[in-house]
Amino acid sequence: MRKVSVLGDGGWGTALALVLLSNGHDVTLWGRDPEKMETMRRTRENKYLKGITLPGNLKLESDPEAAVSGTELAVLATPSQFMRGTLQNFSKLLEPEKYPVVNVAKGIENSSLKRMSEVFEEFFASTENYVVLSGPSHAEEVAKEVPTAVVAASKNPVSAEKVQEFFMSPSFRVYTTDDVTGVELGGSLKNVLAIAGGICDGMNMGDNTKAALMTRGIAEMARLGNALGGRKETFAGLSGVGDLIVTCMSKHSRNRFVGDMLGKGFSLEEIREQMDGAVAEGVKTSVSAYQLAQKAGIETPLVNAVYDVLYLNRSPGEAVKELMGRSPKQENQ
């Protein structure tokens, strides 16, 4: 039994805490709101994982120092746009030179256009033990021990293998890679494309449209990701194609839900009201992805269309018409 700290009490952080707990580790789940954590202690339930009972031996903590004291693995599970604040809270408490620190947030910071590993580097001199864990893995299914496969990426193979050891279980399979950039970008960009997939659903556009969007989305994700330093083959793996498929198709996907509601004519403000505080990473990441593509000079028509619908008041119908009316291309373009 080893001490593990999961920093972030959302559905994903909670699901991963359950995986680690089932593997026999001593797990503490941290959340910043003492009142919410007390409610979870009393009810043994997280509102983002309805129907899942939190075992009595899962420790729930709101004090940062108590949450990470003696830990041998830390998991960063707050949404990407809040990651900087979390790192500020724990900058003097975490010791990444001694143990792996695993990021599971999927997004690109709006203010800096930095990936989470780059934000992490601002706070810690030692980054050898930084690992990103990503792949097609909805919290609702992971918490129910539905068979799932993900990838752990680190520039230090030993750190990736340690994380693999901590998380591997009969229902949770972990592969390893050293392409941190590719895995982070795949996990981030697929959320934007999943909003587009949801728009297809909301507009009742059919299987042909959804298949075309996903296929061209994979090409777009790999093109931009490769230009930003990721390896093309990474985008054909679990953190690229795999995560794109599940996020575009699943009833659990918050990003697909946002797109579905946009396609039905709801405004972003109305959609947020219905989500009860849940975060769809693609809404914010679409801004970062759009700006990164512009900066790199990479053509990203689908990312641009999502950005236009979310922030420039373009109707989904207009966006589809423009996409279909683009000049003829070779498929590899």
Secondary structure, 3 states (H helix, E strand, C coil): CCEEEEECCCHHHHHHHHHHHHCCCEEEEECCCHHHHHHHHHHCCCCCCCCCCCCCCCEEECCHHHHHCCCCEEEECCCHHHHHHHHHHHCCCCCCCCCCEEECCCCCCCCCCCCHHHHHHHHCCCCCCEEEEECCCCHHHHCCCCCEEEEEECCCHHHHHHHHHHHCECCEEEEEECCHHHHHHHHHHHHHHHHHHHHHHHCCCHHHHHHHHHHHHHHHHHHHHHHCCCCHHHHHCHHHHHHHHHHHHCCCCHHHHHHHHHHCCCCHHHHHHHCCCCCCHHHHHHHHHHHHHHHHCCCCHHHHHHHHHHHCCCCHHHHHHHHHCCCCCCCCC
